[in-house]
């Protein structure tokens, strides 16, 4: 274990003692000649009363590094775009419990080996092999396990959770609940994930997008002609229309909508004319473009996690070429992304996600209303297309208030939206939260709201509605 220790005062560019942590590579099996290894960065909590649980964080992609989530979403220190230097993170879940960020699957970031999996089931078995090695190394056997996953980890998380449940081995795999952040859950092709709700999204948010009447008419005509409007009015209802969604749309070879019906692309192009710094991750982002030590490194510099001194501090070979995203992780892929040719698994709403909801009765889906990468309407369609705990979908569409109360312990760089920041609904063990000012990266955009969701996941609070003071601040 000592070999994996990271010096809290020796992390490059961090001008303070970051605290106790451990990082490095571990194999996905116990085979002596195993070549595949996943990278982890483990942060034990200073809260000594939480020695019976651990939280896993996964970014998505597929092919995106969880170190993005660490440094720019919810790590104990952050270096967010546009900030001059790293700073302590008021809202890190490490305040609540023990957290490990894992680069997954093989092919991502610092991981080693050649991808051979062609499905989520195969990837999950690789994760379980790694996880047993990790739990053994740090003597964490018997701990309750929670998983938080973002974006394409809407596939990863339910499949890993389901595999843990199937293993029936609580020594290593005592799965207790999950948070899916801005998750892809509807289909690996992206038609329902973005195009179906694009016109509806613009209607709700054109006070921000400011698209002209000509573009609005063009978009609305496309949406109607492609069947998207009828689809939403027929299937995004409460209680849901009985039976599975038909998914009747034409799909291009890459998994996106055909050119004539790619309404999301129409929105992206038009928004770019009005705001040349527009981001599909959050339409509230504006110019100037912010410096970014991960994704868009300052000219003449390396991305933070590709620096040799950072690699040395984290116990990975300096010869490893780190990238934040864009890596191939499926053996049958010739390209990155979530096309049907890449991942041969069923949508998680068919089996894996209902399985973890029913087993835990504490599963949370949280998303941002300003996200156009995965529209909240697509998530809602996925929920209405899913059967769990004896019924299909949410029976009611009524949403309650989601409130973040103010308190006095802010670091200026991590101010959070306060008051009623969104809406929420819970039925039969599934909680759904939509945050109004958040985009795709919820822990970054509304950190107080995400922290509250983590408190609920861990059982620190009985629900997420209304406003109550934060657990760790009391």
C-alpha distance (Angstrom), angle and dihedral (degrees) to the residues before:
residue distance angle dihedral
X1 . . .
X2 3.80 . .
X3 3.79 89.1 .
X4 3.82 88.6 64.6
X5 3.82 96.9 47.3
X6 3.81 116.1 123.6
X7 3.78 117.2 -150.6
X8 3.79 108.2 -118.7
X9 3.80 90.1 -147.8
X10 3.80 94.9 40.1
X11 3.82 102.1 64.8
X12 3.82 106.9 116.7
X13 3.82 115.8 -104.4
X14 3.82 93.7 3.7
X15 3.84 105.5 125.0
X16 3.82 95.1 -163.7
X17 3.79 139.9 46.4
X18 3.80 103.5 -81.0
X19 3.79 93.4 -166.4
X20 3.78 136.5 -127.7
X21 3.80 118.6 -17.0
X22 3.80 142.3 144.4
X23 3.79 131.0 -150.1
X24 3.77 142.9 170.9
X25 3.79 145.1 96.9
X26 3.79 127.8 -54.5
X27 3.82 128.9 -177.4
X28 3.80 123.1 -111.1
X29 3.81 92.4 -127.1
X30 3.79 142.1 21.5
X31 3.81 93.1 -108.8
X32 3.79 112.1 127.2
X33 3.80 91.9 -134.5
X34 3.82 97.0 44.0
X35 3.82 108.8 144.8
X36 3.80 99.1 -177.1
X37 3.79 116.5 88.6
X38 3.80 134.8 171.2
X39 3.80 124.6 -146.8
X40 3.82 121.5 -128.4
X41 3.79 137.5 -177.1
X42 3.80 110.2 -162.1
X43 3.81 122.8 -164.3
X44 3.81 116.7 -171.7
X45 3.79 111.8 -151.5
X46 3.79 121.1 -113.3
X47 3.79 85.4 -135.1
X48 3.80 100.9 99.2
X49 3.81 93.1 -164.9
X50 3.82 93.8 71.7
X51 3.79 100.4 69.4
X52 3.81 91.0 125.2
X53 3.82 101.4 64.2
X54 3.80 144.8 48.9
X55 3.81 135.1 -168.9
X56 3.81 125.3 -144.8
X57 3.83 121.0 -152.3
X58 3.82 121.3 -158.4
X59 3.79 130.3 179.2
X60 3.78 119.1 -152.8
X61 3.79 133.0 -146.5
X62 2.93 95.3 122.8
X63 3.77 87.2 -101.1
X64 3.82 100.3 25.8
X65 3.79 123.1 132.6
X66 3.79 120.4 -118.7
X67 3.80 86.8 -142.8
X68 3.80 85.7 77.5
X69 3.79 86.9 61.5
X70 3.79 89.4 46.6
X71 3.80 98.8 51.6
X72 3.80 101.3 32.0
X73 3.79 106.7 26.5
X74 3.79 120.0 28.4
X75 3.80 114.3 -15.3
X76 3.83 121.8 129.7
X77 3.78 85.9 -102.8
X78 3.79 126.9 27.2
X79 3.77 139.8 -160.5
X80 3.76 101.9 -168.4
X81 3.82 123.1 -173.1
X82 3.77 111.5 -80.2
X83 3.81 96.2 21.8
X84 3.78 120.7 118.2
X85 3.80 98.7 -138.9
X86 3.81 142.9 -1.7
X87 3.80 117.8 -76.7
X88 3.82 137.9 -176.3
X89 3.79 113.7 -86.4
X90 3.79 114.8 -127.5
X91 3.80 91.4 -164.0
X92 3.79 103.2 47.5
X93 3.82 113.2 134.7
X94 3.82 86.5 -134.7
X95 3.82 83.6 83.4
X96 3.79 86.2 64.9
X97 3.78 105.4 35.1
X98 3.80 148.4 -25.4
X99 3.80 113.4 -57.1
X100 3.79 133.6 -170.7
X101 3.80 124.2 -167.7
X102 3.81 110.4 -151.8
X103 3.79 127.6 -167.5
X104 3.80 103.3 -137.2
X105 2.97 143.1 -145.9
X106 3.80 116.5 20.4
X107 3.79 107.5 -87.2
X108 3.81 95.9 46.2
X109 3.81 125.7 111.0
X110 3.80 113.2 -48.0
X111 3.82 94.9 -4.5
X112 3.79 118.7 125.8
X113 3.79 131.9 -139.7
X114 3.78 138.6 43.5
X115 3.82 119.8 -70.2
X116 3.81 112.8 -112.6
X117 3.82 102.1 162.7
X118 3.79 122.0 105.9
X119 3.80 99.0 -177.7
X120 3.79 144.0 36.1
X121 3.79 90.2 -109.4
X122 3.81 90.8 59.9
X123 3.80 92.2 44.6
X124 3.80 91.0 50.3
X125 3.80 91.6 54.4
X126 3.80 89.3 52.9
X127 3.79 88.9 51.1
X128 3.80 92.4 50.5
X129 3.80 90.3 53.1
X130 3.80 90.7 51.7
X131 3.81 91.7 44.4
X132 3.78 94.0 54.7
X133 3.80 89.4 51.8
X134 3.81 90.9 48.2
X135 3.81 94.2 48.4
X136 3.79 90.7 47.9
X137 3.81 94.1 48.3
X138 3.82 93.0 54.2
X139 3.83 96.7 33.6
X140 3.80 92.1 -119.3
X141 3.80 97.4 142.1
X142 3.79 115.0 147.3
X143 3.79 96.8 24.1
X144 3.79 121.6 138.7
X145 3.80 109.4 -107.7
X146 3.81 125.4 -144.1
X147 3.81 124.9 -179.3
X148 3.80 128.4 -153.2
X149 3.80 117.9 -172.2
X150 3.79 134.3 174.5
X151 3.81 133.4 -147.8
X152 3.83 109.4 -30.9
X153 3.78 86.4 16.1
X154 3.79 81.5 79.1
X155 3.79 79.7 85.9
X156 3.82 98.3 35.8
X157 3.81 97.0 50.0
X158 3.82 101.5 52.7
X159 3.80 92.3 42.8
X160 3.81 92.6 50.4
X161 3.80 91.1 45.4
X162 3.80 91.2 48.8
X163 3.81 90.9 48.8
X164 3.81 90.1 51.5
X165 3.79 90.3 51.5
X166 3.80 91.8 47.4
X167 3.80 90.4 51.3
X168 3.83 88.7 64.0
X169 3.80 90.3 -155.6
X170 3.79 111.9 125.5
X171 3.78 91.5 178.9
X172 3.79 88.1 78.2
X173 3.79 106.8 4.6
X174 3.81 109.4 42.2
X175 3.81 94.1 152.2
X176 3.83 112.7 -167.7
X177 3.81 108.8 166.0
X178 3.79 149.3 -35.7
X179 3.78 146.4 -136.5
X180 3.80 117.4 -146.2
X181 3.81 110.0 -159.9
X182 3.83 117.8 -155.7
X183 3.79 86.0 -28.2
X184 3.77 131.9 -166.9
X185 3.80 102.0 -133.6
X186 3.80 106.0 140.1
X187 3.79 106.5 70.4
X188 3.76 138.6 -29.0
X189 3.79 88.3 -120.1
X190 3.75 109.3 75.8
X191 3.82 102.4 -133.6
X192 3.80 95.3 99.6
X193 3.82 91.0 34.1
X194 3.78 93.0 63.0
X195 3.81 122.1 -11.1
X196 3.82 100.0 54.9
X197 3.79 93.5 62.1
X198 3.80 99.7 31.6
X199 3.81 97.4 103.0
X200 3.80 91.1 44.8
X201 3.81 89.7 50.6
X202 3.81 91.7 53.0
X203 3.79 91.5 47.8
X204 3.80 89.7 55.0
X205 3.81 95.6 43.5
X206 3.79 109.8 29.2
X207 3.79 89.4 113.5
X208 3.82 82.9 72.3
X209 3.81 101.2 32.5
X210 3.82 94.4 43.8
X211 3.82 95.1 -158.2
X212 3.80 114.0 177.5
X213 3.80 125.9 -114.5
X214 3.82 93.3 -101.9
X215 3.80 92.7 56.4
X216 3.79 92.0 43.5
X217 3.79 91.7 53.7
X218 3.81 91.3 46.3
X219 3.80 91.9 49.9
X220 3.79 95.0 44.8
X221 3.80 91.9 49.1
X222 3.82 90.7 51.4
X223 3.78 92.5 47.7
X224 3.79 92.0 51.5
X225 3.81 95.7 42.8
X226 3.81 92.6 49.0
X227 3.79 92.1 52.6
X228 3.78 96.1 -113.7
X229 3.81 96.7 123.7
X230 3.80 93.1 50.8
X231 3.80 90.2 45.9
X232 3.81 92.9 54.6
X233 3.79 94.5 45.1
X234 3.81 91.3 48.0
X235 3.79 101.8 42.5
X236 3.81 108.5 23.4
X237 3.80 92.1 74.1
X238 3.81 136.0 118.3
X239 2.96 119.9 -95.7
X240 3.81 91.4 24.9
X241 3.77 127.2 -113.6
X242 3.79 103.7 -95.8
X243 3.79 118.1 -103.3
X244 3.81 134.4 28.3
X245 3.79 122.5 -44.9
X246 3.80 110.7 -99.7
X247 3.85 97.1 -136.3
X248 3.83 89.9 -154.9
X249 3.77 99.0 169.2
X250 3.76 127.5 121.9
X251 3.78 110.6 -108.3
X252 3.78 126.6 -158.7
X253 3.80 120.0 -132.0
X254 3.80 91.7 -98.1
X255 3.79 91.5 57.3
X256 3.80 96.5 -105.9
X257 3.78 126.3 109.5
X258 3.78 119.3 -76.9
X259 3.79 114.0 -91.7
X260 3.80 93.4 -101.4
X261 3.80 92.0 53.8
X262 3.80 103.3 35.6
X263 3.79 94.1 117.0
X264 3.78 93.3 161.8
X265 3.82 88.9 63.0
X266 3.80 89.7 52.0
X267 3.80 89.2 55.7
X268 3.81 93.3 45.9
X269 3.81 93.4 51.8
X270 3.78 94.4 45.0
X271 3.81 93.2 46.4
X272 3.80 89.0 51.7
X273 3.79 91.0 58.7
X274 3.79 91.5 54.0
X275 3.81 95.5 40.6
X276 3.80 116.1 19.3
X277 3.80 89.8 -164.6
X278 3.80 92.6 51.8
X279 3.78 114.1 143.7
X280 3.80 126.3 -156.8
X281 3.81 86.2 -147.2
X282 3.80 92.2 65.0
X283 3.80 125.2 -1.7
X284 3.81 90.2 -154.0
X285 3.83 91.4 70.1
X286 3.82 111.5 106.0
X287 3.81 140.4 176.2
X288 2.92 140.9 -35.4
X289 3.78 99.1 63.2
X290 3.78 109.4 -122.2
X291 3.78 123.7 -124.2
X292 3.79 111.4 -107.9
X293 3.80 125.0 -163.6
X294 3.81 91.6 -161.5
X295 3.78 114.6 35.5
X296 3.80 103.1 21.1
X297 3.75 105.3 23.9
X298 3.77 117.3 -157.7
X299 3.83 109.0 -93.1
X300 3.77 110.8 -87.9
X301 3.80 93.6 22.7
X302 3.79 135.2 92.0
X303 3.80 123.4 -119.0
X304 3.80 105.8 -91.5
X305 3.81 96.1 -107.9
X306 3.80 92.7 46.5
X307 3.81 92.5 60.4
X308 3.80 114.8 111.3
X309 3.81 93.2 -132.8
X310 3.80 91.1 53.1
X311 3.80 91.8 48.3
X312 3.78 90.4 50.7
X313 3.80 91.6 49.9
X314 3.82 90.6 51.0
X315 3.83 95.5 46.3
X316 3.81 99.1 -114.8
X317 3.81 127.4 128.6
X318 3.78 112.1 -88.1
X319 3.81 87.5 -137.1
X320 3.81 91.0 67.8
X321 3.80 112.3 107.8
X322 3.81 106.3 -140.9
X323 3.81 122.9 -156.1
X324 3.79 127.5 177.9
X325 3.81 93.6 -138.1
X326 3.77 145.7 -17.5
X327 3.79 100.2 78.2
X328 3.80 123.3 139.0
X329 3.81 111.4 -119.0
X330 3.81 103.8 170.0
X331 3.79 121.8 76.0
X332 3.80 93.5 -138.2
X333 3.81 94.0 52.6
X334 3.75 127.9 109.6
X335 3.79 90.8 173.3
X336 3.78 139.6 32.0
X337 3.77 124.2 -110.7
X338 3.76 136.9 65.5
X339 3.79 104.1 -65.2
X340 3.81 120.8 145.9
X341 3.80 89.7 -111.1
X342 3.80 90.6 64.5
X343 3.80 107.5 47.9
X344 3.79 116.4 32.2
X345 3.79 95.9 -171.1
X346 3.79 127.1 115.2
X347 3.78 119.9 -107.0
X348 3.82 108.9 -80.6
X349 3.81 89.5 -122.5
X350 3.83 89.3 69.2
X351 3.80 97.5 65.2
X352 3.82 119.4 -34.2
X353 3.81 98.6 61.4
X354 3.83 95.5 44.9
X355 3.81 88.0 48.9
X356 3.80 94.4 57.0
X357 3.81 93.1 42.4
X358 3.79 91.9 53.0
X359 3.80 93.2 45.2
X360 3.80 96.6 47.7
X361 3.82 105.8 24.6
X362 3.80 83.8 -155.0
X363 3.78 108.1 86.3
X364 3.80 120.2 138.7
X365 3.79 130.7 -163.1
X366 3.81 111.8 -165.9
X367 3.79 126.0 178.4
X368 3.79 143.7 158.8
X369 3.79 126.5 -108.4
X370 3.83 90.6 -144.1
X371 3.83 94.7 59.1
X372 3.82 118.5 110.5
X373 3.82 95.8 172.7
X374 3.81 90.3 74.6
X375 3.78 110.0 8.0
X376 3.78 117.0 -141.2
X377 3.82 88.7 -126.3
X378 3.81 88.8 63.6
X379 3.80 90.6 54.1
X380 3.79 90.5 48.6
X381 3.82 90.4 50.6
X382 3.79 88.2 51.2
X383 3.80 91.5 52.3
X384 3.81 91.7 48.6
X385 3.82 88.9 49.7
X386 3.82 92.8 54.0
X387 3.80 129.9 87.2
X388 3.81 119.5 -152.7
X389 3.78 137.6 152.0
X390 3.80 93.3 10.1
X391 3.80 103.2 -48.1
X392 3.80 142.3 66.1
X393 3.79 119.2 -110.4
X394 3.77 129.2 -33.7
X395 3.79 110.9 -37.6
X396 3.80 91.6 -152.4
X397 3.79 130.5 40.2
X398 3.79 93.9 -160.1
X399 3.80 111.6 126.8
X400 3.79 126.6 -155.4
X401 3.80 128.0 -149.4
X402 3.80 120.2 -80.1
X403 3.81 107.6 -155.7
X404 3.81 132.8 -173.4
X405 3.80 112.5 -160.3
X406 3.82 121.2 -146.1
X407 3.77 123.4 -113.0
X408 3.81 137.6 171.8
X409 3.79 106.2 -112.9
X410 3.80 100.4 86.3
X411 3.77 126.4 141.9
X412 3.85 102.1 -145.5
X413 3.80 92.8 -123.3
X414 3.81 91.1 56.3
X415 3.77 103.0 50.4
X416 3.79 110.7 150.2
X417 3.79 133.7 -151.9
X418 3.81 109.1 -96.2
X419 3.77 138.0 -157.5
X420 3.78 119.6 26.7
X421 3.79 100.3 -3.1
X422 3.79 98.0 164.3
X423 3.78 149.8 -25.0
X424 3.79 133.8 -88.4
X425 3.79 142.6 -167.2
X426 3.82 131.8 -172.7
X427 3.79 130.2 -165.1
X428 3.79 132.1 162.6
X429 3.80 97.3 -16.0
X430 3.83 98.1 -41.5
X431 3.81 121.1 106.0
X432 3.80 120.0 -166.5
X433 3.82 121.8 -164.1
X434 3.83 128.7 -175.8
X435 3.81 116.5 -169.6
X436 3.78 113.6 -155.5
X437 3.83 101.7 -147.3
X438 3.78 96.7 34.8
X439 3.76 127.5 100.0
X440 3.79 128.4 -170.0
X441 3.82 96.6 -49.4
X442 3.79 100.0 62.0
X443 3.84 98.4 174.2
X444 3.82 88.6 55.4
X445 3.80 99.4 42.3
X446 3.83 100.6 41.2
X447 3.82 104.9 12.0
X448 3.80 95.3 167.6
X449 3.78 90.5 54.4
X450 3.78 92.9 50.5
X451 3.81 91.8 46.5
X452 3.79 89.0 54.9
X453 3.81 89.8 52.7
X454 3.82 90.2 52.0
X455 3.80 90.0 51.4
X456 3.80 88.7 54.9
X457 3.81 92.3 46.7
X458 3.80 90.7 54.8
X459 3.79 94.3 45.8
X460 3.80 94.8 -110.1
X461 3.81 89.0 128.1
X462 3.81 132.2 26.4
X463 3.81 96.6 -131.3
X464 3.79 144.0 -7.6
X465 3.80 100.6 -123.0
X466 3.78 122.0 105.1
X467 3.77 125.3 7.0
X468 3.79 128.4 -64.8
X469 3.78 131.5 157.1
X470 3.78 119.2 -89.2
X471 3.79 119.3 -90.6
X472 3.79 98.3 -128.0
X473 3.80 93.6 43.4
X474 3.79 95.9 56.3
